[in-house]
Amino acid sequence: MMLLRWIPAWLLGACLLLCPLFAQESRRVKIAALIADAEVYTAERTALELAVQYVNMNNIIPNATLECTINTTKELAFFEMVLQACNQSASGVHAIIGPVGSSAVKAVSLVSGAVQIPQIAPVATDPMLANPQTYPFLVRLSATDTVQSRVIADVVDHFGWQQMSILTSSDDYGTHGFIEFERIAGVNGWLIRTVQSFDPTDDPRRIRVRRQLQAIKAAGARIVLLNCLASFGLEVLRQAGDMGLTGVGWAWIVTDGVTGMTSFRKNETVPRHLLGLLGVKPVEDKGELFGDFMKLWSSVDGNRYPGAGVWDIEAYPAKFVDAVLLFAFAYRDLLRAGQSVSGAAVQCNKFPSQTWKHGDTMLQYLRKVSEEGISSKILFGKDGTPTQVEFDIVNLQTNGWQRVGSWNDTDGLTIDNSVTSFMGGGQVELMDDYVSDLRNRTLRIVTHRDIPFVMKNMNDSEGNPLHGNDQYSGLCIDLLKWLSDQLGFQYRLYHVADDKFGNKDRTTGRWNGVIGDLVYKKADMAVTDLTITAEREEDVDFTLPYIEAGSTFIMRKKARAEYNIMNFSRPFQPELWALVFITTLAVAIIQSVINKLSPYSGIPMDEDSSGSGDLDEESPYTFAESLWHSFAALIQQGPEFFPRAPSGRITSIFWGMGILIVIATYTANLAAFLTISRLETTIESVEDLAAQNEIVYGVQRDSATQSFFDESNIEPFKTMAAVMRARDSYVESMAEGIRKAKTENYAYISDNVLLDYQANRDCTLRTVGRLFKKSGFGIALPKYSPYTEVFSKKILQARESGFLDVLIKKWIETSECVKDKDKDFNSSIIGVDQMLGVFVLIYGGMGVAFVALLVEWVVACARDVSRSDPKKPQTICEAVSRRVNVLWNRSKCRSSCGHAPGVGRPLQQIDEDMRTTDIALIGRSSAASYQCDNGPRSIKPTLV
């Protein structure tokens, strides 16, 4: 008190004013964090420490210093995590960050929810954590595994994979991570071959997954989805590498538990068994603060701060940085709102449990934050779920994780195949999502002799004895050898004991034949011409058909005996005959017209007649002569008169060329019809066969064809089945059916491939009718065999590559009846369409003839013109006019005077008159007198 008296009043006032300010500047804001003490989590610890420094350096929380207490536990020590959280809640913290992993987050949430302290989970992705009733004070910065499952499903769909296996840890993160993926796989029809899980341990090196890996290998799927944390995932992949599951042909896809926590620096060597790993990774560099924070991250000492010191940060540490920023932004907003909250100091061991009175307030401000972070924007939806979700698709190469694609809600998946390599460096085209483990296996294969598919010979061509598989040959055997080379399996062939393909007894329900050996596990596979049927597929599996087939029937040929007086006309269709005769008439008409119009078609007069003045004969090439000339050429006879005008001769030339082709074609086809004995039958379809009673028909007993008829309710097959049963017209083998078809009045019904083979080699047989009961031949395996799809893919490959076409050509299409078929000329009736070019030639010649006629007129009229002789035409037009006038008068005279030769004035004389002086009288006199057979007649010519 005495001391206070000596303190100046101004100094005391200043202290009273400044003390609150000093107290405000020295405010400490505490948060706590929990992480595992494993080596893989050192970067997360560094991220927490540097994030706190960043907040304080940038004064994000004004007039306050952020402090973070970091506690570590064993990775799976959940009870220890609960105890640590209890201690932190009593130390005045405002929020708890961490830990890593959904199971660990759930354990700590027991404390945070009870004492009402907000818990920020940077990387907890279990979909169950989205329940606000169970986890009311949990704030998640990562999207749930439901979203990640959609990303992985898009990746799988992008590469076209249909089959895969799943391996997860047995904790909450592992088992719940692929729930959505399994649903999507079911919708898309994908086949998940096996789902395996392993138990995590405190020491990842102690986990044992060889049994699970062996099951994956045996399942056959070469696409493996791995969901676990990085510490376990790296050990799983190491053991997988030891077992040969990470080489070429394998593809492993890992989730963010691995990609978000493992980073390989430039100076680090990526283990060989990890190269080609494909992963889904949350983005870590899309936030606006990324560049600013990375300046601090890259500038620190990497020894002091493990994981830092380089311009690179993993996804999980980036999420921890965002968790610190989230709290800093929320606390800043809380202070700006004029509120002040003290840290929690609650005891977990009290009953009833104590709660932090400001917990709800702090939680609300956390969920209202909308600020930029370093990995992405920090923003939450109404349900507390992060709204900014984006993933990178990464590929582990020698220089670390490389981004090869991306995914977001808006654009979906974008991926670049050209830079993506899978395990062992394999490319997309080398990937097969399913490969069975057939190598080094010996399969027992049942077969059935049926030429040309399977044939058995005891000796080779030189007489040496054959043994084992060498006794068998044929199309199916060649295919089997190819499959063996492709898939690496060995086999032992044996013939079915009862010599039957397989039929189901309607009473006992038991199978016999080849199918029975498969059903009752006597054989691993059946390779023969085995027809795929619905009944058989109920008890065995079939591959894709290696040959498409259908049923038809075979029977012997019959000589045709037909007698018809009009058989000579069969080589040509009636339409073609009609066109020939119409053209003949057309040629006659054209020739007659040209003869009348051409200036050069008349017959020259001899001197005696001209001198005596007798009437000259008219040109003998009348229409009747033209018609006779046309028909004479058709039957290759010579007429009495031939056209003299060039235009008429052109018509004759083209008509002769055309008729030469027509006659040659007719002669050849007529010879074929009359000299070849045609072999055919009146039965041309299965309906015709069913409608008659003369020819017996049947099938092989206990075959797929018999089953088809027995079970069919469609006519005529139902009736035919009853007839075959009544007649007992079944045969015991195909050889017997072929023999009966050759020697008896019998039609054998079977698969068209087999019957075509027989018809190609026995020229007295032929297959008849359209195909019915269409199906195919396939390889059969026991029901639910793991190898069915493997063989189906190889058969599809054999079809696409042309290998099966080579086998079919070798064994089936080769015909010994080729020469006979050439002799048995199939003379089809010739139609108009096949001879159309000939008529184009003929009618084109007529067109040329008319052009020649025009040229004749021009030349003749030009010769008529003479300017020196006033009696002759002075111009070409006048010459044309006079010639037309003469033609007109000639036609009038013909119509009025008749055409009897030797009577009346010859028409040729008129043409001669045009070249004499008397021709002028035609144009000048008012009338000209012509002598006709009925007396003189005055004709008044008309000039044009």
Sequence and secondary structure as in RCSB ss.txt:
>XXXX:A:sequence
MMLLRWIPAWLLGACLLLCPLFAQESRRVKIAALIADAEVYTAERTALELAVQYVNMNNIIPNATLECTINTTKE
LAFFEMVLQACNQSASGVHAIIGPVGSSAVKAVSLVSGAVQIPQIAPVATDPMLANPQTYPFLVRLSATDTVQSR
VIADVVDHFGWQQMSILTSSDDYGTHGFIEFERIAGVNGWLIRTVQSFDPTDDPRRIRVRRQLQAIKAAGARIVL
LNCLASFGLEVLRQAGDMGLTGVGWAWIVTDGVTGMTSFRKNETVPRHLLGLLGVKPVEDKGELFGDFMKLWSSV
DGNRYPGAGVWDIEAYPAKFVDAVLLFAFAYRDLLRAGQSVSGAAVQCNKFPSQTWKHGDTMLQYLRKVSEEGIS
SKILFGKDGTPTQVEFDIVNLQTNGWQRVGSWNDTDGLTIDNSVTSFMGGGQVELMDDYVSDLRNRTLRIVTHRD
IPFVMKNMNDSEGNPLHGNDQYSGLCIDLLKWLSDQLGFQYRLYHVADDKFGNKDRTTGRWNGVIGDLVYKKADM
AVTDLTITAEREEDVDFTLPYIEAGSTFIMRKKARAEYNIMNFSRPFQPELWALVFITTLAVAIIQSVINKLSPY
SGIPMDEDSSGSGDLDEESPYTFAESLWHSFAALIQQGPEFFPRAPSGRITSIFWGMGILIVIATYTANLAAFLT
ISRLETTIESVEDLAAQNEIVYGVQRDSATQSFFDESNIEPFKTMAAVMRARDSYVESMAEGIRKAKTENYAYIS
DNVLLDYQANRDCTLRTVGRLFKKSGFGIALPKYSPYTEVFSKKILQARESGFLDVLIKKWIETSECVKDKDKDF
NSSIIGVDQMLGVFVLIYGGMGVAFVALLVEWVVACARDVSRSDPKKPQTICEAVSRRVNVLWNRSKCRSSCGHA
PGVGRPLQQIDEDMRTTDIALIGRSSAASYQCDNGPRSIKPTLV
>XXXX:A:secstr
 HHHHHS HHHHHHHHHHHHHHHHHTEEEEEEEEEE SGGGHHHHHHHHHHHHHHHHTTSSTTEEEEEEEEEE T
T HHHHHHHHHHHHTTTBS EE  SSHHHHHHHHHHHHHHT  EEESS   GGGG TTTSTTEEE S  HHHHHH
HHHHHHHHTT  EEEEEEESSHHHHHTTHHHHHHHHHHT EEEEEEEE   SSGGG   HHHHHHHHHH B EEE
EES HHHHHHHHHHHHHTT SSTT EEEE HHHHTT    TTS   GGGTT EEEEE SS STTHHHHHHHHHHS
 TTTSTT SSS   HHHHHHHHHHHHHHHHHHHHHHTT     B   TTSSS    TTHHHHHHHHHT  EE SS
SEE B TTS BS  EEEEEEEETTEEEEEEEEETTTEEEE GGG   GGG  GGG  SB    TT EEEEEE  B
TTTBEE SB TTS B  GGGGEESHHHHHHHHHHHHH  EEEEEE TT     B TTT  B HHHHHHHTTS SE
E SS B  HHHHTTEEE   SEEEEEEEEEE  B     TTGGGTTB HHHHHHHHHHHHHHHHHHHHHHHH TT
 S    HHHHHHT      S  HHHHHHHHHHHHTT   S    SHHHHHHHHHHHHHHHHHHHHHHHHHHHHHH
S  B  S  SHHHHHT SSSEEE BTTSHHHHHHHH  STTHHHHHHHHHHHT  BSSHHHHHHHHHHSSEEEEE
EHHHHHHHHHH TTEEEEEEEEEEEEE  EEETT TTHHHHHHHHHHHHHHTHHHHHHIIIII  S HHHHHHS 
    B HHHHHHHHHHHHHHHHHHHHHHHHHHHHHHHHH  TT TTS SSHHHHHHHHHHHHHHHHHHHHHH   
TTSS  HHHHHHHTTSGGGHHHHHSS EEEEETTEEEEE     
